Amino acid sequence: CRQALRTAAGPEVDFARAEREHQLYVGVLRGKLGLQVLELPADESLPDCVFVEDAAVVCEETALLTRPGAPSRRKEVEAMKRVLESLNLNIVEMVDENATLDGGDVLFTGREFFVGLSRRTNQRGAEILADTFKDYAVSTVPVHDSLHLKSFCSMAGPNLIAIGSSEAAQKALKTMQQMSDHRYDKLTVPDDAAANCIYLNIPSKGHVLLHRAPEEYPESAKVFEKLKDHMLIPIANTELEKVDGALTCCSVLINKTSEL
């Protein structure tokens, strides 16, 4: 916990509580939702390795292994590569040393990609993503006051972008709307951190949304409760948030029937 990267000094992470919260997160995906969950082994030499989202972008049968913006995180990609190879995905590696890309800066809407240009992701990284996923439009969005694009937004439904209320978040949404040929619905929540949620469309369950717990963000939780067509599952993330972690950070969702 003490070695994990963080954008601002703050309270110490309660490691036991962080473990409990993460186990609950994994338990929801595996037990409650019936997904197959592949857990990567912990690596004590890589304090940020729980944030697997940053190491790969997976769309359909292709996986782009990223080149994280923080040099201390580059080795995380090796474990991700092994597990993605075991799923027989088409692996693309980002080898250009001028490129940086964190998966937390990549928002896939189902129609197109938005890539945040942040302290961790640059234009060259976005270009390689566009080369990798040629079937989809890719637009870049400047990110100034947050770590990643998905620090204040995510998909909350098939056509629905959850977005925070801060000026920076609303400005980024306006950029995305201007860049896109498609008109998305938006769900504005009071808290930027709560706008990072996990949407799943599971055949046996329908629309599922994992969102931040009411005890953390009560006003934002009330907004999610308006989504009457969704199975809503509150998940606490108090500890990993202290080191800039969000709900999407801790998993890479792969739409594939695995034979493992």
N, C-alpha and C positions, 0 to 999 in steps of 0.2 A: 504493500500500500504506500509506503513512504517513497518508493522510487518511481511510482507511476507519474506520468506527465500530467500537469494540471496548469490551466491558463491563469489561475489565481490562487493565492494562498487561502487556506480555509480550514475548517475543522478536520481532525484526523478521521480516517476511515475506520469504522468498527468492523474488523475483518470477519468476526464470527457472524455478525448480522449480514454483511455482504454475501457470505457463503449461503446463509439461509435464504436470502432474497433470490440469489441466483438459482438455488435448488428449486425454489418455487416456480421460477420462470421456466426452467427446463421441464419441471413436472407438469406445468400447464400444456406445453407443446407436446410432450410425449403422452401423458396420462389423460388429460382432459380432452385434448384435440386429436389424439391418436396418430400424431405424426411420427415418422421415424427420425430420431435425433442421433446424429453422430457427434460425439464429444471429442474434441481434440485434447490431448494430454496437456496438463498445466506445465509451464516452463518457467522455473524460478528466475532464470536469467533474463526473461522478457516480461517486465512488470505490467505491460499493457496488453498482454496476449489474450485476455478475456474478450477484448473488443475485436472479435473475428471479422466483423463487417468490413473493416478497413483493408483487409488483406486480399479481397477478391470481389469482383462484380460478376454475378452469374445471371445469364438471361438465356432461356431455352436450353439448348444443348452446349452452349459455349460459356467458358469461365475465363475471365481476364484476371490474371494474377497482377496485383497492383504493385506500385513502388511507393510505399508510404512516405509522406512528407517528412516525418521525424526519422532521422537516420537510426536512432535506437530501436526502431520498430521494423526495420527491413527484414530481419531474420525471421519474423513471424510468418512470412510468406511461405517458407519451406514446409512447415507442417500443413499449411492450407493446401499446398500443391499436392502433397501425398494423399490427403483425404479426397480431394477433387479427382485425382487420377483414379482412385478406387471406384469412383462413380461413373467412370468411362465418359467423362465430359471432354469436349474439345478444349484443350488448354492453350491459352495464349499468354505468353510472358512479356512483361514490360521491361525491356532490357535497356532502353535509351536512358543514359545517365542524366540527361537534361530533364527528364519527365518525373513528375511526382503526382500521385493520385491516391487519395484515401476514399474508401467506399462510402464513408459518411458524407462525402460531398456529392454522391450520385443518387439522384432521385429518378427512378423508373416509374412512369405513370401507367405502363401497359401499352402506351401509344408511342412514347418518345422518352428521351433522356434529358434531364437537366443536370448540369455539372456545376457545382459551386467552385469558383476560383477563390481560394482561401489561402491561409498561411500554410496549408498542407497539400493543396492541389493547384497545379499550374496549367497554363494553356496547352503545353505539350502533352501532359497527361490526358487532358480532355480530347486532344486530337487522336491519340492512340485509342482511346475508348471509341471514338467515332469510326475509326478504321476497323475496329474489331466487330462492332455491331452495325454493319452497313445498312441493315434493313430499317433502321430507326433514325429519325432526326435527332440530332444532339445540339442542344443550346447551352451556352455558358451564362452563369449568373454570378456577378460579383458578391462576395461575402466579406463583410468588413468587421462587424462587431461580435461575431460568433466563431467558434472553432470550425464548424462545418455547416454546409447548407442544411443538413437534416437536424441541426441543433434547434431549429425553429419551425420545421415543416416535415410532413411525410404524407403518404397516401392513407386516407381513412375509409376508402371505398373505391369502387371501380372507376369513378370519375370525380372523386372527391379529395381535395387537398386540404389537410389540416394545417393551419397556419397560426403562428403566435401573433400577439397584438402589438408587439414593439414596432417602432418606426422602421428599424432595419428589416424585420420580417415582412412587414407590409410592402416595403420598397422592393424586396426580392420577389414577392408574389407578383407585383405589378410588372416587373421585368419578365417573369415567366409567362404571364398572360400576353404581353406584347410579342414575345418570341414565338408563341405557339399559334398554329392554325386552328387549334381546337379550343373550345370553351369549357373550362373545368368549373365544377361547383366548388365552393370553398366553405370550410368550417373553421371559423375564427375562435380561438380559445384565449383566455386572458393571459396565460402563462406560456412563454416561448418553449420552455422545456417540456411542457405537457403536450405540445403539438407533435412531438415525436412519439408516434404510436405504431403498432404493427397490425396491418390489415391482412386478413387471409380469407380466401374463398375456398371453403372445404366442402366437397360434394355432399357429405352426410350431415354437415352442420350449417351450411350457408355462409352468410357474411359474419365474420368473427373479427372483433377488434380488441387487442390488448392495449390498455391505456393506463396512464399513471393513476395511482390510488387516490381516493377522495381525501384521505388523511394528509396527503402531500399537497395536492392542488385541488381544494374543494370546489372552487368556482369553475375550473376547467372540467372537472368530473361532471358537473351539472350540464355542461354543454354536450359532452359525449352521451349523456343519458337521453338526449333528444333523438338519437339514432335508433329509432324503434325497430328497424329491420335487422339490426346487428345483435349477435351474441356479444355482450360486453363483458370483458374480463379485466378487472383492475389488478395492476401489478405494482408493488412498491419497488422503488429504485433509489432509496435514500442514500445508500453508501457509494455506489458507483457514480452517482451524479457528482459527488465531491471531486472525482477525478475525471470530470467531463463526459461520463458515460451516459448514454440514453438507451431506451428499450431496443431500438433497431441495432445498436452497436454489437449486441451480444449474440447475434445469430446471422447466418447467411441462409436465406430461404431458397430452396431449389425445387422447382416444380417437375418432379420426375418420380416415376415408380421405380424404386430401387430393388435389385435382386439380391442385395447383401443379406 
